[in-house]
Amino acid sequence: MVEPQHPDISARRQCELLGLNRATFYRLMPMGVESPENLKFMRLIDEAYLEAPFYGSRKIQKAARG
């Protein structure tokens, strides 16, 4: 079993030791709840997009930063 939060061995190394493709591991890994900080960033990006849907990723990033 792969422990993504293991303090010493990365998920990449654990998959390698098990002979498991990382894509398979991430596909089978249950989705968690987004962190409050991540939700904040997603909201800022959504607001910037709704104001100017024609912006590209760089302008969206700049607009979201304020």
mmCIF file of the N, C-alpha and C atoms, coordinates in Angstrom:
data_MODEL
# 
_entry.id   MODEL 
# 
loop_
_atom_site.group_PDB 
_atom_site.id 
_atom_site.type_symbol 
_atom_site.label_atom_id 
_atom_site.label_alt_id 
_atom_site.label_comp_id 
_atom_site.label_asym_id 
_atom_site.label_entity_id 
_atom_site.label_seq_id 
_atom_site.pdbx_PDB_ins_code 
_atom_site.Cartn_x 
_atom_site.Cartn_y 
_atom_site.Cartn_z 
_atom_site.occupancy 
_atom_site.B_iso_or_equiv 
_atom_site.pdbx_formal_charge 
_atom_site.auth_seq_id 
_atom_site.auth_comp_id 
_atom_site.auth_asym_id 
_atom_site.auth_atom_id 
_atom_site.pdbx_PDB_model_num 
ATOM 1   N N  . MET A 1 1  ? 0.846   -1.176 0.000   1.00 0.00 ? 1  MET A N  1 
ATOM 2   C CA . MET A 1 1  ? 0.000   0.000  0.000   1.00 0.00 ? 1  MET A CA 1 
ATOM 3   C C  . MET A 1 1  ? 0.896   1.244  0.000   1.00 0.00 ? 1  MET A C  1 
ATOM 4   N N  . VAL A 1 2  ? 0.539   2.217  -0.816  1.00 0.00 ? 2  VAL A N  1 
ATOM 5   C CA . VAL A 1 2  ? 1.307   3.449  -0.926  1.00 0.00 ? 2  VAL A CA 1 
ATOM 6   C C  . VAL A 1 2  ? 0.742   4.476  0.050   1.00 0.00 ? 2  VAL A C  1 
ATOM 7   N N  . GLU A 1 3  ? 1.632   5.098  0.811   1.00 0.00 ? 3  GLU A N  1 
ATOM 8   C CA . GLU A 1 3  ? 1.242   6.154  1.744   1.00 0.00 ? 3  GLU A CA 1 
ATOM 9   C C  . GLU A 1 3  ? 1.735   7.491  1.189   1.00 0.00 ? 3  GLU A C  1 
ATOM 10  N N  . PRO A 1 4  ? 0.855   8.291  0.597   1.00 0.00 ? 4  PRO A N  1 
ATOM 11  C CA . PRO A 1 4  ? 1.282   9.544  -0.027  1.00 0.00 ? 4  PRO A CA 1 
ATOM 12  C C  . PRO A 1 4  ? 1.944   10.527 0.937   1.00 0.00 ? 4  PRO A C  1 
ATOM 13  N N  . GLN A 1 5  ? 1.599   10.488 2.203   1.00 0.00 ? 5  GLN A N  1 
ATOM 14  C CA . GLN A 1 5  ? 2.134   11.440 3.186   1.00 0.00 ? 5  GLN A CA 1 
ATOM 15  C C  . GLN A 1 5  ? 3.286   10.855 4.001   1.00 0.00 ? 5  GLN A C  1 
ATOM 16  N N  . HIS A 1 6  ? 3.894   9.782  3.527   1.00 0.00 ? 6  HIS A N  1 
ATOM 17  C CA . HIS A 1 6  ? 4.993   9.158  4.265   1.00 0.00 ? 6  HIS A CA 1 
ATOM 18  C C  . HIS A 1 6  ? 6.144   10.156 4.417   1.00 0.00 ? 6  HIS A C  1 
ATOM 19  N N  . PRO A 1 7  ? 6.707   10.295 5.633   1.00 0.00 ? 7  PRO A N  1 
ATOM 20  C CA . PRO A 1 7  ? 7.735   11.316 5.864   1.00 0.00 ? 7  PRO A CA 1 
ATOM 21  C C  . PRO A 1 7  ? 9.088   11.028 5.211   1.00 0.00 ? 7  PRO A C  1 
ATOM 22  N N  . ASP A 1 8  ? 9.391   9.755  4.925   1.00 0.00 ? 8  ASP A N  1 
ATOM 23  C CA . ASP A 1 8  ? 10.720  9.407  4.420   1.00 0.00 ? 8  ASP A CA 1 
ATOM 24  C C  . ASP A 1 8  ? 10.758  8.967  2.962   1.00 0.00 ? 8  ASP A C  1 
ATOM 25  N N  . ILE A 1 9  ? 9.696   8.334  2.483   1.00 0.00 ? 9  ILE A N  1 
ATOM 26  C CA . ILE A 1 9  ? 9.713   7.774  1.131   1.00 0.00 ? 9  ILE A CA 1 
ATOM 27  C C  . ILE A 1 9  ? 8.605   8.437  0.311   1.00 0.00 ? 9  ILE A C  1 
ATOM 28  N N  . SER A 1 10 ? 8.995   9.019  -0.809  1.00 0.00 ? 10 SER A N  1 
ATOM 29  C CA . SER A 1 10 ? 8.022   9.692  -1.670  1.00 0.00 ? 10 SER A CA 1 
ATOM 30  C C  . SER A 1 10 ? 7.067   8.673  -2.290  1.00 0.00 ? 10 SER A C  1 
ATOM 31  N N  . ALA A 1 11 ? 5.908   9.161  -2.720  1.00 0.00 ? 11 ALA A N  1 
ATOM 32  C CA . ALA A 1 11 ? 4.937   8.292  -3.382  1.00 0.00 ? 11 ALA A CA 1 
ATOM 33  C C  . ALA A 1 11 ? 5.546   7.705  -4.654  1.00 0.00 ? 11 ALA A C  1 
ATOM 34  N N  . ARG A 1 12 ? 6.363   8.500  -5.329  1.00 0.00 ? 12 ARG A N  1 
ATOM 35  C CA . ARG A 1 12 ? 7.028   8.025  -6.545  1.00 0.00 ? 12 ARG A CA 1 
ATOM 36  C C  . ARG A 1 12 ? 7.909   6.812  -6.244  1.00 0.00 ? 12 ARG A C  1 
ATOM 37  N N  . ARG A 1 13 ? 8.714   6.919  -5.199  1.00 0.00 ? 13 ARG A N  1 
ATOM 38  C CA . ARG A 1 13 ? 9.620   5.821  -4.827  1.00 0.00 ? 13 ARG A CA 1 
ATOM 39  C C  . ARG A 1 13 ? 8.835   4.600  -4.352  1.00 0.00 ? 13 ARG A C  1 
ATOM 40  N N  . GLN A 1 14 ? 7.768   4.814  -3.601  1.00 0.00 ? 14 GLN A N  1 
ATOM 41  C CA . GLN A 1 14 ? 6.948   3.699  -3.128  1.00 0.00 ? 14 GLN A CA 1 
ATOM 42  C C  . GLN A 1 14 ? 6.357   2.933  -4.307  1.00 0.00 ? 14 GLN A C  1 
ATOM 43  N N  . CYS A 1 15 ? 5.856   3.669  -5.298  1.00 0.00 ? 15 CYS A N  1 
ATOM 44  C CA . CYS A 1 15 ? 5.297   3.024  -6.493  1.00 0.00 ? 15 CYS A CA 1 
ATOM 45  C C  . CYS A 1 15 ? 6.377   2.227  -7.219  1.00 0.00 ? 15 CYS A C  1 
ATOM 46  N N  . GLU A 1 16 ? 7.568   2.820  -7.305  1.00 0.00 ? 16 GLU A N  1 
ATOM 47  C CA . GLU A 1 16 ? 8.685   2.147  -7.965  1.00 0.00 ? 16 GLU A CA 1 
ATOM 48  C C  . GLU A 1 16 ? 9.022   0.841  -7.250  1.00 0.00 ? 16 GLU A C  1 
ATOM 49  N N  . LEU A 1 17 ? 9.073   0.866  -5.929  1.00 0.00 ? 17 LEU A N  1 
ATOM 50  C CA . LEU A 1 17 ? 9.389   -0.329 -5.151  1.00 0.00 ? 17 LEU A CA 1 
ATOM 51  C C  . LEU A 1 17 ? 8.333   -1.415 -5.304  1.00 0.00 ? 17 LEU A C  1 
ATOM 52  N N  . LEU A 1 18 ? 7.074   -0.997 -5.460  1.00 0.00 ? 18 LEU A N  1 
ATOM 53  C CA . LEU A 1 18 ? 5.973   -1.947 -5.606  1.00 0.00 ? 18 LEU A CA 1 
ATOM 54  C C  . LEU A 1 18 ? 5.782   -2.414 -7.048  1.00 0.00 ? 18 LEU A C  1 
ATOM 55  N N  . GLY A 1 19 ? 6.467   -1.746 -7.988  1.00 0.00 ? 19 GLY A N  1 
ATOM 56  C CA . GLY A 1 19 ? 6.272   -2.073 -9.398  1.00 0.00 ? 19 GLY A CA 1 
ATOM 57  C C  . GLY A 1 19 ? 4.930   -1.571 -9.901  1.00 0.00 ? 19 GLY A C  1 
ATOM 58  N N  . LEU A 1 20 ? 4.447   -0.507 -9.307  1.00 0.00 ? 20 LEU A N  1 
ATOM 59  C CA . LEU A 1 20 ? 3.146   0.061  -9.649  1.00 0.00 ? 20 LEU A CA 1 
ATOM 60  C C  . LEU A 1 20 ? 3.345   1.329  -10.464 1.00 0.00 ? 20 LEU A C  1 
ATOM 61  N N  . ASN A 1 21 ? 2.631   1.440  -11.552 1.00 0.00 ? 21 ASN A N  1 
ATOM 62  C CA . ASN A 1 21 ? 2.681   2.647  -12.350 1.00 0.00 ? 21 ASN A CA 1 
ATOM 63  C C  . ASN A 1 21 ? 2.054   3.787  -11.556 1.00 0.00 ? 21 ASN A C  1 
ATOM 64  N N  . ARG A 1 22 ? 2.729   4.943  -11.502 1.00 0.00 ? 22 ARG A N  1 
ATOM 65  C CA . ARG A 1 22 ? 2.196   6.063  -10.714 1.00 0.00 ? 22 ARG A CA 1 
ATOM 66  C C  . ARG A 1 22 ? 0.845   6.535  -11.213 1.00 0.00 ? 22 ARG A C  1 
ATOM 67  N N  . ALA A 1 23 ? 0.624   6.502  -12.515 1.00 0.00 ? 23 ALA A N  1 
ATOM 68  C CA . ALA A 1 23 ? -0.667  6.922  -13.062 1.00 0.00 ? 23 ALA A CA 1 
ATOM 69  C C  . ALA A 1 23 ? -1.787  6.048  -12.502 1.00 0.00 ? 23 ALA A C  1 
ATOM 70  N N  . THR A 1 24 ? -1.520  4.774  -12.382 1.00 0.00 ? 24 THR A N  1 
ATOM 71  C CA . THR A 1 24 ? -2.506  3.858  -11.802 1.00 0.00 ? 24 THR A CA 1 
ATOM 72  C C  . THR A 1 24 ? -2.760  4.203  -10.352 1.00 0.00 ? 24 THR A C  1 
ATOM 73  N N  . PHE A 1 25 ? -1.696  4.486  -9.606  1.00 0.00 ? 25 PHE A N  1 
ATOM 74  C CA . PHE A 1 25 ? -1.857  4.851  -8.202  1.00 0.00 ? 25 PHE A CA 1 
ATOM 75  C C  . PHE A 1 25 ? -2.730  6.095  -8.057  1.00 0.00 ? 25 PHE A C  1 
ATOM 76  N N  . TYR A 1 26 ? -2.433  7.148  -8.823  1.00 0.00 ? 26 TYR A N  1 
ATOM 77  C CA . TYR A 1 26 ? -3.191  8.388  -8.687  1.00 0.00 ? 26 TYR A CA 1 
ATOM 78  C C  . TYR A 1 26 ? -4.625  8.236  -9.182  1.00 0.00 ? 26 TYR A C  1 
ATOM 79  N N  . ARG A 1 27 ? -4.840  7.377  -10.176 1.00 0.00 ? 27 ARG A N  1 
ATOM 80  C CA . ARG A 1 27 ? -6.197  7.151  -10.675 1.00 0.00 ? 27 ARG A CA 1 
ATOM 81  C C  . ARG A 1 27 ? -7.037  6.421  -9.627  1.00 0.00 ? 27 ARG A C  1 
ATOM 82  N N  . LEU A 1 28 ? -6.425  5.503  -8.907  1.00 0.00 ? 28 LEU A N  1 
ATOM 83  C CA . LEU A 1 28 ? -7.144  4.710  -7.909  1.00 0.00 ? 28 LEU A CA 1 
ATOM 84  C C  . LEU A 1 28 ? -7.217  5.387  -6.547  1.00 0.00 ? 28 LEU A C  1 
ATOM 85  N N  . MET A 1 29 ? -6.399  6.430  -6.347  1.00 0.00 ? 29 MET A N  1 
ATOM 86  C CA . MET A 1 29 ? -6.374  7.124  -5.058  1.00 0.00 ? 29 MET A CA 1 
ATOM 87  C C  . MET A 1 29 ? -7.693  7.885  -4.852  1.00 0.00 ? 29 MET A C  1 
ATOM 88  N N  . PRO A 1 30 ? -8.339  7.713  -3.710  1.00 0.00 ? 30 PRO A N  1 
ATOM 89  C CA . PRO A 1 30 ? -9.594  8.436  -3.475  1.00 0.00 ? 30 PRO A CA 1 
ATOM 90  C C  . PRO A 1 30 ? -9.355  9.944  -3.423  1.00 0.00 ? 30 PRO A C  1 
ATOM 91  N N  . MET A 1 31 ? -10.302 10.675 -3.972  1.00 0.00 ? 31 MET A N  1 
ATOM 92  C CA . MET A 1 31 ? -10.199 12.132 -3.966  1.00 0.00 ? 31 MET A CA 1 
ATOM 93  C C  . MET A 1 31 ? -10.498 12.661 -2.570  1.00 0.00 ? 31 MET A C  1 
ATOM 94  N N  . GLY A 1 32 ? -9.705  13.607 -2.147  1.00 0.00 ? 32 GLY A N  1 
ATOM 95  C CA . GLY A 1 32 ? -9.892  14.200 -0.834  1.00 0.00 ? 32 GLY A CA 1 
ATOM 96  C C  . GLY A 1 32 ? -10.637 15.517 -0.924  1.00 0.00 ? 32 GLY A C  1 
ATOM 97  N N  . VAL A 1 33 ? -10.775 16.153 0.180   1.00 0.00 ? 33 VAL A N  1 
ATOM 98  C CA . VAL A 1 33 ? -11.426 17.442 0.264   1.00 0.00 ? 33 VAL A CA 1 
ATOM 99  C C  . VAL A 1 33 ? -10.369 18.516 0.008   1.00 0.00 ? 33 VAL A C  1 
ATOM 100 N N  . GLU A 1 34 ? -10.718 19.509 -0.775  1.00 0.00 ? 34 GLU A N  1 
ATOM 101 C CA . GLU A 1 34 ? -9.773  20.587 -1.073  1.00 0.00 ? 34 GLU A CA 1 
ATOM 102 C C  . GLU A 1 34 ? -9.490  21.399 0.189   1.00 0.00 ? 34 GLU A C  1 
ATOM 103 N N  . SER A 1 35 ? -8.268  21.876 0.302   1.00 0.00 ? 35 SER A N  1 
ATOM 104 C CA . SER A 1 35 ? -7.886  22.698 1.447   1.00 0.00 ? 35 SER A CA 1 
ATOM 105 C C  . SER A 1 35 ? -8.529  24.085 1.307   1.00 0.00 ? 35 SER A C  1 
ATOM 106 N N  . PRO A 1 36 ? -8.737  24.776 2.422   1.00 0.00 ? 36 PRO A N  1 
ATOM 107 C CA . PRO A 1 36 ? -9.311  26.124 2.360   1.00 0.00 ? 36 PRO A CA 1 
ATOM 108 C C  . PRO A 1 36 ? -8.474  27.073 1.505   1.00 0.00 ? 36 PRO A C  1 
ATOM 109 N N  . GLU A 1 37 ? -7.157  26.925 1.562   1.00 0.00 ? 37 GLU A N  1 
ATOM 110 C CA . GLU A 1 37 ? -6.286  27.784 0.760   1.00 0.00 ? 37 GLU A CA 1 
ATOM 111 C C  . GLU A 1 37 ? -6.484  27.522 -0.735  1.00 0.00 ? 37 GLU A C  1 
ATOM 112 N N  . ASN A 1 38 ? -6.602  26.249 -1.103  1.00 0.00 ? 38 ASN A N  1 
ATOM 113 C CA . ASN A 1 38 ? -6.815  25.895 -2.503  1.00 0.00 ? 38 ASN A CA 1 
ATOM 114 C C  . ASN A 1 38 ? -8.173  26.396 -2.990  1.00 0.00 ? 38 ASN A C  1 
ATOM 115 N N  . LEU A 1 39 ? -9.192  26.284 -2.136  1.00 0.00 ? 39 LEU A N  1 
ATOM 116 C CA . LEU A 1 39 ? -10.522 26.787 -2.494  1.00 0.00 ? 39 LEU A CA 1 
ATOM 117 C C  . LEU A 1 39 ? -10.488 28.299 -2.715  1.00 0.00 ? 39 LEU A C  1 
ATOM 118 N N  . LYS A 1 40 ? -9.709  28.999 -1.907  1.00 0.00 ? 40 LYS A N  1 
ATOM 119 C CA . LYS A 1 40 ? -9.571  30.445 -2.054  1.00 0.00 ? 40 LYS A CA 1 
ATOM 120 C C  . LYS A 1 40 ? -8.978  30.791 -3.417  1.00 0.00 ? 40 LYS A C  1 
ATOM 121 N N  . PHE A 1 41 ? -7.900  30.078 -3.793  1.00 0.00 ? 41 PHE A N  1 
ATOM 122 C CA . PHE A 1 41 ? -7.267  30.330 -5.086  1.00 0.00 ? 41 PHE A CA 1 
ATOM 123 C C  . PHE A 1 41 ? -8.199  29.996 -6.251  1.00 0.00 ? 41 PHE A C  1 
ATOM 124 N N  . MET A 1 42 ? -8.929  28.901 -6.125  1.00 0.00 ? 42 MET A N  1 
ATOM 125 C CA . MET A 1 42 ? -9.865  28.529 -7.190  1.00 0.00 ? 42 MET A CA 1 
ATOM 126 C C  . MET A 1 42 ? -10.959 29.588 -7.341  1.00 0.00 ? 42 MET A C  1 
ATOM 127 N N  . ARG A 1 43 ? -11.425 30.137 -6.218  1.00 0.00 ? 43 ARG A N  1 
ATOM 128 C CA . ARG A 1 43 ? -12.449 31.186 -6.271  1.00 0.00 ? 43 ARG A CA 1 
ATOM 129 C C  . ARG A 1 43 ? -11.898 32.429 -6.965  1.00 0.00 ? 43 ARG A C  1 
ATOM 130 N N  . LEU A 1 44 ? -10.656 32.814 -6.636  1.00 0.00 ? 44 LEU A N  1 
ATOM 131 C CA . LEU A 1 44 ? -10.042 33.983 -7.274  1.00 0.00 ? 44 LEU A CA 1 
ATOM 132 C C  . LEU A 1 44 ? -9.895  33.784 -8.778  1.00 0.00 ? 44 LEU A C  1 
ATOM 133 N N  . ILE A 1 45 ? -9.501  32.595 -9.182  1.00 0.00 ? 45 ILE A N  1 
ATOM 134 C CA . ILE A 1 45 ? -9.366  32.295 -10.610 1.00 0.00 ? 45 ILE A CA 1 
ATOM 135 C C  . ILE A 1 45 ? -10.733 32.341 -11.291 1.00 0.00 ? 45 ILE A C  1 
ATOM 136 N N  . ASP A 1 46 ? -11.751 31.780 -10.642 1.00 0.00 ? 46 ASP A N  1 
ATOM 137 C CA . ASP A 1 46 ? -13.106 31.817 -11.206 1.00 0.00 ? 46 ASP A CA 1 
ATOM 138 C C  . ASP A 1 46 ? -13.598 33.245 -11.377 1.00 0.00 ? 46 ASP A C  1 
ATOM 139 N N  . GLU A 1 47 ? -13.371 34.078 -10.369 1.00 0.00 ? 47 GLU A N  1 
ATOM 140 C CA . GLU A 1 47 ? -13.810 35.468 -10.452 1.00 0.00 ? 47 GLU A CA 1 
ATOM 141 C C  . GLU A 1 47 ? -13.103 36.201 -11.592 1.00 0.00 ? 47 GLU A C  1 
ATOM 142 N N  . ALA A 1 48 ? -11.797 35.985 -11.725 1.00 0.00 ? 48 ALA A N  1 
ATOM 143 C CA . ALA A 1 48 ? -11.037 36.624 -12.797 1.00 0.00 ? 48 ALA A CA 1 
ATOM 144 C C  . ALA A 1 48 ? -11.537 36.152 -14.159 1.00 0.00 ? 48 ALA A C  1 
ATOM 145 N N  . TYR A 1 49 ? -11.850 34.875 -14.286 1.00 0.00 ? 49 TYR A N  1 
ATOM 146 C CA . TYR A 1 49 ? -12.350 34.338 -15.551 1.00 0.00 ? 49 TYR A CA 1 
ATOM 147 C C  . TYR A 1 49 ? -13.723 34.915 -15.890 1.00 0.00 ? 49 TYR A C  1 
ATOM 148 N N  . LEU A 1 50 ? -14.593 35.018 -14.883 1.00 0.00 ? 50 LEU A N  1 
ATOM 149 C CA . LEU A 1 50 ? -15.933 35.538 -15.139 1.00 0.00 ? 50 LEU A CA 1 
ATOM 150 C C  . LEU A 1 50 ? -15.901 37.004 -15.562 1.00 0.00 ? 50 LEU A C  1 
ATOM 151 N N  . GLU A 1 51 ? -14.922 37.754 -15.076 1.00 0.00 ? 51 GLU A N  1 
ATOM 152 C CA . GLU A 1 51 ? -14.788 39.158 -15.473 1.00 0.00 ? 51 GLU A CA 1 
ATOM 153 C C  . GLU A 1 51 ? -14.259 39.289 -16.893 1.00 0.00 ? 51 GLU A C  1 
ATOM 154 N N  . ALA A 1 52 ? -13.391 38.385 -17.298 1.00 0.00 ? 52 ALA A N  1 
ATOM 155 C CA . ALA A 1 52 ? -12.776 38.475 -18.628 1.00 0.00 ? 52 ALA A CA 1 
ATOM 156 C C  . ALA A 1 52 ? -12.513 37.074 -19.173 1.00 0.00 ? 52 ALA A C  1 
ATOM 157 N N  . PRO A 1 53 ? -13.537 36.410 -19.707 1.00 0.00 ? 53 PRO A N  1 
ATOM 158 C CA . PRO A 1 53 ? -13.370 35.037 -20.177 1.00 0.00 ? 53 PRO A CA 1 
ATOM 159 C C  . PRO A 1 53 ? -12.427 34.904 -21.379 1.00 0.00 ? 53 PRO A C  1 
ATOM 160 N N  . PHE A 1 54 ? -12.079 36.005 -21.990 1.00 0.00 ? 54 PHE A N  1 
ATOM 161 C CA . PHE A 1 54 ? -11.189 35.984 -23.148 1.00 0.00 ? 54 PHE A CA 1 
ATOM 162 C C  . PHE A 1 54 ? -9.724  36.051 -22.750 1.00 0.00 ? 54 PHE A C  1 
ATOM 163 N N  . TYR A 1 55 ? -9.437  36.234 -21.460 1.00 0.00 ? 55 TYR A N  1 
ATOM 164 C CA . TYR A 1 55 ? -8.050  36.265 -20.985 1.00 0.00 ? 55 TYR A CA 1 
ATOM 165 C C  . TYR A 1 55 ? -7.416  34.890 -21.109 1.00 0.00 ? 55 TYR A C  1 
ATOM 166 N N  . GLY A 1 56 ? -6.128  34.880 -21.355 1.00 0.00 ? 56 GLY A N  1 
ATOM 167 C CA . GLY A 1 56 ? -5.358  33.637 -21.326 1.00 0.00 ? 56 GLY A CA 1 
ATOM 168 C C  . GLY A 1 56 ? -4.896  33.350 -19.908 1.00 0.00 ? 56 GLY A C  1 
ATOM 169 N N  . SER A 1 57 ? -4.150  32.279 -19.761 1.00 0.00 ? 57 SER A N  1 
ATOM 170 C CA . SER A 1 57 ? -3.732  31.854 -18.420 1.00 0.00 ? 57 SER A CA 1 
ATOM 171 C C  . SER A 1 57 ? -2.857  32.892 -17.718 1.00 0.00 ? 57 SER A C  1 
ATOM 172 N N  . ARG A 1 58 ? -1.999  33.588 -18.466 1.00 0.00 ? 58 ARG A N  1 
ATOM 173 C CA . ARG A 1 58 ? -1.120  34.570 -17.831 1.00 0.00 ? 58 ARG A CA 1 
ATOM 174 C C  . ARG A 1 58 ? -1.902  35.775 -17.323 1.00 0.00 ? 58 ARG A C  1 
ATOM 175 N N  . LYS A 1 59 ? -2.867  36.225 -18.106 1.00 0.00 ? 59 LYS A N  1 
ATOM 176 C CA . LYS A 1 59 ? -3.659  37.376 -17.659 1.00 0.00 ? 59 LYS A CA 1 
ATOM 177 C C  . LYS A 1 59 ? -4.594  36.980 -16.522 1.00 0.00 ? 59 LYS A C  1 
ATOM 178 N N  . ILE A 1 60 ? -5.113  35.770 -16.563 1.00 0.00 ? 60 ILE A N  1 
ATOM 179 C CA . ILE A 1 60 ? -5.959  35.276 -15.457 1.00 0.00 ? 60 ILE A CA 1 
ATOM 180 C C  . ILE A 1 60 ? -5.128  35.247 -14.175 1.00 0.00 ? 60 ILE A C  1 
ATOM 181 N N  . GLN A 1 61 ? -3.896  34.762 -14.252 1.00 0.00 ? 61 GLN A N  1 
ATOM 182 C CA . GLN A 1 61 ? -3.018  34.710 -13.089 1.00 0.00 ? 61 GLN A CA 1 
ATOM 183 C C  . GLN A 1 61 ? -2.768  36.109 -12.549 1.00 0.00 ? 61 GLN A C  1 
ATOM 184 N N  . LYS A 1 62 ? -2.483  37.042 -13.430 1.00 0.00 ? 62 LYS A N  1 
ATOM 185 C CA . LYS A 1 62 ? -2.228  38.425 -13.009 1.00 0.00 ? 62 LYS A CA 1 
ATOM 186 C C  . LYS A 1 62 ? -3.477  39.050 -12.395 1.00 0.00 ? 62 LYS A C  1 
ATOM 187 N N  . ALA A 1 63 ? -4.618  38.812 -13.004 1.00 0.00 ? 63 ALA A N  1 
ATOM 188 C CA . ALA A 1 63 ? -5.882  39.363 -12.481 1.00 0.00 ? 63 ALA A CA 1 
ATOM 189 C C  . ALA A 1 63 ? -6.240  38.752 -11.128 1.00 0.00 ? 63 ALA A C  1 
ATOM 190 N N  . ALA A 1 64 ? -5.983  37.493 -10.952 1.00 0.00 ? 64 ALA A N  1 
ATOM 191 C CA . ALA A 1 64 ? -6.317  36.811 -9.699  1.00 0.00 ? 64 ALA A CA 1 
ATOM 192 C C  . ALA A 1 64 ? -5.428  37.302 -8.556  1.00 0.00 ? 64 ALA A C  1 
ATOM 193 N N  . ARG A 1 65 ? -4.227  37.720 -8.891  1.00 0.00 ? 65 ARG A N  1 
ATOM 194 C CA . ARG A 1 65 ? -3.317  38.240 -7.860  1.00 0.00 ? 65 ARG A CA 1 
ATOM 195 C C  . ARG A 1 65 ? -3.730  39.621 -7.386  1.00 0.00 ? 65 ARG A C  1 
ATOM 196 N N  . GLY A 1 66 ? -4.517  40.297 -8.159  1.00 0.00 ? 66 GLY A N  1 
ATOM 197 C CA . GLY A 1 66 ? -5.001  41.602 -7.722  1.00 0.00 ? 66 GLY A CA 1 
ATOM 198 C C  . GLY A 1 66 ? -4.436  42.663 -8.525  1.00 0.00 ? 66 GLY A C  1 
# 
